Structures are given as C-alpha cells and as structure tokens.
Amino acid sequence: MQVTALKIPAADPSVVIAEPAEPARVRTRHIAVVASFALLVLLPALAAGGYLFGYAKDQYASYIGFSVQKEEGGSAVELLGGFTDFANVGTSDADILFDFMQSQDMVQRLQSRLDLPQMFSQTGDPVFSVGPDPSMEELVRHWRRAVKVYHDPGSGLINLRVLAFAPHDAQTIAQAVFDESSAMINALSTAARNDTMRLARDDMMRAESRLKSARRAVTDFRKRTQIFDPREDAQGQLGLLSNLQAQQANALIELDLLRQTTRPNDPRLAQLERRVGVIETRIDAERDRFSRVDKDVALAGLLSEYEALTVDLEFAEKSYLATLAAVEAAGAEARRQSRYLAAHIGPTLAQTAEHPHRLVWLGVFSGLCLMGWSILTLTYFSLRDRQ
C-alpha cells in the first residue's frame, strides 16, 4: 500500500498569531455585584419574609354595603322613573358619605364610642398596627389604611371594608361607621327639610304681612271718609239722580201740556214751575254731592282709591292662600324626600384571616428590591464602560 505524503505550506511571516486567552477569573467587580445582590435583594427579602411570616399579625375583614334611598310615594309616572331618580339622589349623597367616612370627623365620632387605638394596635407588629397613644393625625392615617371605601358613582352604591385584629372588632367598627353615616344622612335630610319649610314659612309670613297692610289700608279709608263702600254709595246716588231726572222730565212734560191748554195766570202753572225748580235744585245738589264730599274730596276719586285698595286686598288674600297651600305642599314634599341608608350587605363577621397577603407583599417587596438593584448595577457598568 502506497502512502501519499501531505505537503504543509510554509507559514506566512506577515500573519501574526494571537496568544491564547487566559482562563476567566473572578474579579473584584463580580464579587461586588454578587455582594450587592445579596445585600440589596436577598437580605431585604429574607427580612421582609421573616417579618411577614413571623411577626405580622392576622387581620380580619368585615364588609358592609349600603346605598342612599328616599322615602317616596309618588304617582305611577314617578314610579316608572324611580331608578333614575334613585341614582340622581343617591349619587350626590354617596359622594358626601364617601368623603365623610374617610375624614377626621368620622374618626373622632367613632373614637368617642369605641377604643380605636386598642382595636387597631397589636404588640410586636409595628407596620400593620397603630402605635401606643397615637395622635389624632396618626390615627386618621391608620384609619385610611385599615378602612377602604369603594364608591360606584353610576349606581350610588357604597361598599366598605374594615380591617382589625379581631373579627368582632372589625364588625363593630363597620356597624359604627354605618350608624354614623346614617346619622349624617338624617342630619342632611332634616336640614334640607327645615330649609324648605323655613323658606315656605317666610313666604307665608310676608304674604300675611301684605294682607294685614291691605286690610289696614281699607279700614283707614273707611274711617277717614266715613264711607263703608264708595261703590254702593255711588250706585245709590246715581239711582237717586236718575229718579230725579225722570221726575223732572215728567214735570216738564206736564208743564208744557198745561201751557197749551190753560191761560197764563192759571195757578197750576205756578205750582208746576215751582216743582220743576225744586227738582232742578235737588238734581244740582246731588250732582254737587257726587262730585265733592268732605272738603272738596271728589267721590269719583274716592271710588278710584277704594277700588285700588280692594284690588290690593284681593291680591294679598289670594297670595296668602297660595302661600298656605305652598307650606302644606312643602311639608308633604319634604316628608316625601326624606333620605335614609339601606344596607344590602353585612356587616359581616370574618371566620378566617384574609390579611395581610403575605406572599403578595413579599413578592412586591422583592420585585422592587430586584428592580432597584438592577438599575444600580446597569448604571455602574454603563459608567465603567464609558471610562
């Protein structure tokens, strides 16, 4: 068997062969990265886990749900629009309650009824419990962490979650919140009802004052003129004047007829002429009386003044009757619009502890630590590469 020899080309002297790379070694920066990971991620996560699973106390939740409703008994048309009306009324009141239940006023009211620091404190758990002898501001801050209010603006429903270290404490606090909220709504309803009635009564008092003034003006007019009703007096005088004018016309006709049938010196002519003269004198006197009464006061002017007074009196009487009806209607409307709280959930009594969510808290805390460590590490290597 013949073996063929391989020819290896000679090395090109222009080609430089690099030295083989040194094996990877652990450098100081690698140790620093691992140490920083242990210091900034592992140790805080272990500490948080130790606290959450070793020291954090169980917390029990009590839930309650309620809404604002009206005591309304309306017509069939109003009942058909009841859902929309309920939403409109409940929304504004629910917004008020949403702020009230998270306010310092609510905490102070409950503090006067319950021992909130004792219910919210637990030995050995400084994170999820309130400290000993807390100030009102500290108690309010813890209240807003332990009591969560959920409000649906569309429906006006309010749901409340209360956390405490004992199931009965959580239920007691939830019931107390409902009671104080109900008292607040009742106070608002009473204030609105009183305002409505006060405005209606003010209108009635003004109308009553106008009515008294109008009646007093009519009475003063009658005392001043000694005339009870100028309209009746004027009608009587006009009737008398019409009667006198009719008698005058008859007397003139008789006088004309007699002149045509008798001699000029007939005594009957003188008698009729005297009668006509007396009637004319009486007519003039009645006309003068109609035009001038009591020191040149015209009866026509008195009649105009009296009619103006009676118009004012009638208007005042009608206004007063209208305000009386308005007061009755305002009272009925105020009673119909009375609001109250209706609970549709709880307050519930917890059987097992739901809080704190230890794994969730540990995962969130560890994730934040890892994120912070990653940002610091990337920043360090970025600055190092630029150098």
C-alpha positions, 0 to 999 in steps of 0.5 A: 500500500502506497502512502501519499505524503501531505505537503504543509505550506510554509507559514506566512511571516506577515500573519501574526498569531494571537496568544491564547486567552487566559482562563476567566477569573473572578474579579473584584467587580463580580464579587461586588455585584454578587455582594450587592445582590445579596445585600440589596435583594436577598437580605431585604427579602429574607427580612421582609419574609421573616417579618411577614411570616413571623411577626405580622399579625392576622387581620380580619375583614368585615364588609358592609354595603349600603346605598342612599334611598328616599322615602317616596310615594309618588304617582305611577309616572314617578314610579316608572322613573324611580331608578333614575331618580334613585341614582340622581339622589343617591349619587350626590349623597354617596359622594358626601358619605364617601368623603365623610367616612374617610375624614377626621370627623368620622374618626373622632365620632367613632373614637368617642364610642369605641377604643380605636387605638386598642382595636387597631394596635397589636404588640410586636407588629409595628407596620400593620398596627397603630402605635401606643397613644397615637395622635389624632393625625396618626390615627386618621392615617391608620384609619385610611389604611385599615378602612377602604371605601369603594364608591360606584358613582353610576349606581350610588352604591357604597361598599366598605371594608374594615380591617382589625385584629379581631373579627368582632372588632372589625364588625363593630367598627363597620356597624359604627361607621354605618350608624354614623353615616346614617346619622349624617344622612338624617342630619342632611335630610332634616336640614334640607327639610327645615330649609324648605319649610323655613323658606315656605314659612317666610313666604307665608309670613310676608304674604300675611304681612301684605294682607294685614297692610291691605286690610289696614289700608281699607279700614283707614279709608273707611274711617277717614271718609266715613264711607263703608263702600264708595261703590254702593254709595255711588250706585245709590246716588246715581239711582237717586239722580236718575229718579230725579231726572225722570221726575223732572222730565215728567214735570216738564212734560206736564208743564208744557201740556198745561201751557197749551191748554190753560191761560197764563195766570192759571195757578197750576202753572205756578205750582208746576214751575215751582216743582220743576225748580225744586227738582232742578235744585235737588238734581244740582245738589246731588250732582254737587254731592257726587262730585265733592264730599268732605272738603272738596274730596271728589267721590269719583276719586274716592271710588278710584282709591277704594277700588285700588285698595280692594284690588290690593286686598284681593291680591294679598288674600289670594297670595296668602292662600297660595302661600298656605297651600305652598307650606302644606305642599312643602311639608308633604314634599319634604316628608316625601324626600326624606333620605335614609341608608339601606344596607344590602350587605353585612356587616359581616363577621370574618371566620378566617384571616384574609390579611395581610397577603403575605406572599403578595407583599413579599413578592412586591417587596422583592420585585422592587428590591430586584428592580432597584438593584438592577438599575444600580448595577446597569448604571455602574457598568454603563459608567465603567464602560464609558471610562 
